Amino acid sequence: MCVNLVNRTVEVFDCGALIEEIRMVDAKHERVAQGITKFEERVMEKVKSEMVRVEHQTSEKLKEKVDLEIARVAHEMKHKLKIGIVAMVVVRAIVGIWTSLSV
């Protein structure tokens, strides 16, 4: 004998079939829950993989930018060094000429 809670009545029927139906629904629910869990795990693996790929790509781009900036600064410093050397030669020549004229 089972109790019908919806109608609040006591009815006589086969509870075994109802219990078996509940067990089948529970089993289906469990399979769906496991499927969702596996899906979540696969999605998280893909997300982590994509994050690693993007981090690597971003790191490479940043490294390229830094390398370009270092090359630019090195070129600029060489240019300034050449100007400095020319300026020193000119000053030395002026001092040499001044000294030779003063004597």
Backbone as a ProteinNet text record, in pm:
[ID]
protein_1_A
[PRIMARY]
MCVNLVNRTVEVFDCGALIEEIRMVDAKHERVAQGITKFEERVMEKVKSEMVRVEHQTSEKLKEKVDLEIARVAHEMKHKLKIGIVAMVVVRAIVGIWTSLSV
[TERTIARY]
84.3	0	89.8	55.1	130.9	37.7	96.1	18.8	37.3	-72	-68.1	-63.2	55.4	71.7	9.9	-7.5	-65.5	-212.2	-285.7	-429	-458.6	-357.4	-370.6	-470.4	-447.7	-534	-447.1	-505.4	-436.6	-492.4	-404.6	-447.9	-370.3	-429.8	-363.9	-319.3	-188	-133	6.3	66.2	195.4	305.8	358.1	466.8	597.1	610.9	734.4	761.9	658.7	676.6	715	651.4	682.1	825.1	865.4	1002.3	1102.6	1071.1	1160.8	1171.5	1059.2	1060.5	1147.3	1136.6	1218.6	1365.9	1399	1538.6	1591.7	1507.6	1550.5	1574.8	1485.9	1503.5	1629.3	1652.1	1774.3	1899.2	1894.9	2009.6	2033.6	1925.3	1939.5	1997.1	1946.5	1996	2145.1	2186.9	2328.6	2413	2364.3	2438.8	2449.3	2341	2344	2441.7	2438.7	2530	2675.5	2703.7	2840	2880	2786.3	2813.6	2844.4	2768.9	2793.3	2930	2964	3094.8	3207.7	3194.7	3297.8	3306.6	3191.4	3189.6	3259.9	3229.3	3295.1	3446.2	3489.9	3633.9	3698.4	3632	3687.2	3692.5	3587.9	3585.7	3697.9	3716.7	3822.7	3960.1	3980.2	4107.8	4131.6	4027.6	4041	4068.2	3999.7	4020.4	4163.4	4211.4	4349	4448.9	4424.8	4513.4	4514.7	4398.2	4389	4457.9	4443.6	4510.5	4661.7	4713.7	4858	4902.7	4824.3	4858.6	4859.7	4757.6	4748.9	4861.3	4890.6	5000.8	5133.2	5156.2	5279.6	5286.1	5174.9	5169.9	5194.2	5131.5	5149.4	5293.2	5350.7	5489.5	5583.2	5558.9	5642.5	5631.3	5509.1	5489.9	5560.9	5549.2	5615.2	5766.3	5818.7	5962.9	6009.2	5930.4	5965.2	5969.3	5870.1	5867.1	5988.3	6022.5	6138	6266	6280.2	6398.9	6410.2	6297.6	6298.8	6338.3	6287.3	6320.3	6468.4	6521.1	6664.4	6748.4	6710.3	6784.2	6776.7	6660.2	6643.6	6731.1	6731.2	6812.3	6960.5	7001.5	7142.3	7184.1	7099	7128.8	7138.8	7046.1	7046.2	7173.2	7213.4	7334.3	7458.8	7466.1	7579.8	7585.1	7468.3	7462.2	7510.4	7465.3	7508	7656.9	7708	7850.2	7932.3	7886.1	7956.1	7956.9	7844.2	7837.6	7933.9	7940.5	8031.9	8177	8210.2	8348.5	8383.3	8292.7	8317	8332.9	8249.8	8259.6	8394.2	8440.6	8571.1	8683.5	8676.3	8779.1	8779.4	8661.3	8652.3	8708.8	8672.2	8723.5	8874.4	8925.1	9070	9140.1	9079.6	9138.7	9139.6	9028.7	9022.3	9127.5	9139.8	9240.5	9379.6	9402.8	9533.4	9564.2	9465.9	9486.3	9508.2	9427.7	9439.6	9577.7	9622.1	9752.9	9863.6	9853.8	9959.6	9960.2	9846.4	9840.9	9888.9	9872.6	9911.7	10061.1	10128.6	10272.3	10351.7
-116.4	0	123.9	221.6	346	462.7	573.7	694.8	789.2	841.3	939	1076.5	1138	1266.4	1381.3	1364.4	1471.3	1489.8	1381.2	1388.7	1367.3	1340.2	1313	1199.5	1094.8	978.6	856	754.7	627.4	535.9	490	404.7	274.1	173.2	44.3	22.1	17.4	-16.4	-70.8	-118.3	-185.1	-81.7	-76.1	17	-26.9	-152.6	-204.1	-140.7	-128.7	-68.1	78.8	144.9	286.5	303.4	217.4	223.3	195	97.2	66.4	186	251.5	371.4	481	498.2	598.3	562.4	435.8	391.4	417.9	391.6	416.9	566.5	648.5	793.7	837.9	784.5	817.6	776.5	658.5	611	703.2	743.5	837	969.6	1015	1140.6	1130.8	1018.7	997.5	997.3	930.5	928.7	1069.6	1144.2	1282.3	1366.2	1351.2	1426.6	1391.6	1263.4	1222.4	1279.7	1279.5	1337.5	1485.7	1556.2	1699.7	1721.4	1639.5	1651.9	1628.4	1525.8	1498.8	1613.7	1667.2	1780.9	1901	1929.4	2040.6	2020.4	1897.2	1868.7	1893	1848	1870.2	2018.9	2091	2235.6	2304.3	2267.3	2329.3	2297.3	2175.6	2140.4	2227.7	2246.2	2330.5	2475.6	2523.4	2661.4	2679.4	2585.4	2594.2	2589.8	2501.6	2491.2	2622	2680.8	2807.8	2919.8	2919.1	3020.5	3009.7	2888	2867.6	2916.5	2885.2	2928	3080.5	3144.7	3290.9	3354.5	3299.5	3352.9	3341.7	3227.3	3207.8	3306.5	3320.7	3412.7	3556.7	3596.1	3730.7	3751.7	3651.8	3659.5	3676.9	3601.8	3612.5	3751.4	3804.4	3938.2	4042.7	4030.3	4125	4115.5	3993.5	3974.5	4040.4	4024.2	4088.1	4240.1	4296.3	4441.7	4488.2	4413.9	4449.5	4441.2	4335.1	4320.4	4435.5	4474.7	4587.7	4717.2	4738.1	4860.1	4860.9	4746.7	4738	4769.1	4714.9	4741.7	4889.7	4950.5	5093	5178.3	5148.9	5225.2	5205.8	5084.6	5058.5	5138.5	5141.7	5218.5	5367.7	5414.7	5556.4	5591	5501.9	5526.9	5527.9	5438.5	5437.7	5568.6	5615.5	5741.9	5857.5	5861.2	5967.5	5956.3	5833.9	5814	5868.2	5842.5	5895.9	6048.5	6108.5	6254.9	6303.9	6235.1	6272.3	6263.7	6157.7	6141.7	6254.5	6284.7	6394.3	6525.3	6548.2	6671.6	6678.8	6566.3	6566.6	6595.1	6538.3	6563.2	6710.4	6767.9	6909.8	6996.4	6968.7	7047.2	7033.3	6913	6890.5	6967.5	6966.3	7040.7	7189.9	7239.3	7382.1	7415.4	7330.7	7353.7	7348.9	7253.5	7242.8	7366.4	7410.9	7531.8	7652	7663.3	7775.8	7776.7	7657.2	7646.2	7683.6	7636.6	7666.8	7814.7	7878.5	8021.6	8105.8	8053.8	8128	8125.5	8030.7	8017	8106.4
0	0	0	-82.3	-91.4	-68.9	-27.1	-0.6	-118.4	-171.4	-278.9	-214	-215	-147.3	-226.3	-355	-436.1	-400	-395.3	-364.7	-216.8	-138.9	4.1	30.8	-44	-26.8	-8.1	45.3	59.2	-49.2	-134.3	-244.3	-238.6	-284.8	-290.7	-435	-455.3	-586.4	-565.7	-672.5	-665.3	-644.4	-525.6	-493.6	-557.8	-586.1	-645.4	-780.4	-864.3	-996.5	-982	-887.5	-863.8	-813.2	-723.1	-670.6	-782	-868	-980.2	-1075	-1100.2	-1186.4	-1124.1	-992.6	-922.4	-933.8	-919.2	-932.2	-1073.1	-1174.6	-1312.3	-1335	-1282.4	-1296.3	-1222.6	-1104.3	-1029.5	-1107.4	-1169.8	-1248.1	-1367.6	-1435.6	-1547.7	-1498.8	-1386.7	-1329.1	-1299.8	-1244.9	-1213	-1340.4	-1446.7	-1573.6	-1632.6	-1625.7	-1676.5	-1594.5	-1463.2	-1376.7	-1408	-1429.9	-1465.9	-1601.7	-1695.3	-1827	-1817.1	-1734.9	-1715.2	-1651.9	-1553.6	-1488.3	-1588	-1670.6	-1772.2	-1872.1	-1911.4	-2003.6	-1941.1	-1814.5	-1744.2	-1740.7	-1714.3	-1710.7	-1846.8	-1954.2	-2088.7	-2121.2	-2085.2	-2111.2	-2034.4	-1907.8	-1827.9	-1885.3	-1934.5	-1997.9	-2120.1	-2201	-2319.9	-2281.2	-2178.3	-2132.9	-2083.6	-2002.8	-1953	-2067.8	-2163.7	-2279.5	-2357.5	-2376.6	-2449.3	-2371.9	-2239.4	-2157.2	-2171.4	-2168.9	-2184.5	-2321.6	-2424.7	-2560.3	-2571	-2515.9	-2522.2	-2441	-2323.1	-2242	-2316.7	-2381.9	-2458.7	-2575	-2645.2	-2759.1	-2712.5	-2603.5	-2549.6	-2505.8	-2442.3	-2398	-2516.9	-2623.8	-2743.6	-2806.2	-2813.2	-2870.2	-2785.6	-2653.3	-2564	-2578.7	-2590.4	-2608.8	-2738.3	-2844.8	-2972.3	-2957.7	-2887.4	-2867.4	-2787.7	-2683.2	-2600.6	-2683.2	-2762.4	-2847.2	-2946.7	-3006.5	-3100.2	-3030.2	-2910	-2834.9	-2797.3	-2757	-2723.6	-2846.9	-2961.3	-3085.4	-3121.4	-3103.5	-3133.9	-3043.6	-2914.8	-2819.3	-2848.9	-2881.2	-2913.4	-3036.5	-3137.7	-3258.8	-3225.6	-3145.3	-3105.7	-3027.5	-2937.6	-2857.8	-2946.9	-3044.3	-3137	-3214.6	-3257.3	-3331.1	-3243.2	-3118.8	-3026.9	-2996.3	-2986.9	-2961.6	-3078.5	-3200.4	-3317.7	-3314.9	-3279.4	-3269.7	-3162.4	-3049.8	-2941.1	-2984.4	-3056.9	-3105.1	-3201.8	-3293.1	-3387.8	-3312.3	-3211.6	-3132.8	-3061.8	-3005.5	-2937.5	-3036.1	-3155	-3256.8	-3296.1	-3314.1	-3350.6	-3239.6	-3113.4	-3000.1	-2992.6	-3008.9	-3003.8	-3116.1	-3234.3	-3346.4	-3316.8	-3260.4	-3226.3	-3121.4	-3019.6	-2915	-2976.5	-3066.9	-3132.8	-3215	-3290	-3370.9	-3279.8	-3175.8	-3081.7	-3017.5	-2977.2	-2913	-3011.1	-3134.6	-3231.9	-3269.8	-3267.5	-3298.1	-3180.2	-3060.1	-2940.2	-2919.1	-2969.7	-2945	-3029.1
[MASK]
+++++++++++++++++++++++++++++++++++++++++++++++++++++++++++++++++++++++++++++++++++++++++++++++++++++++

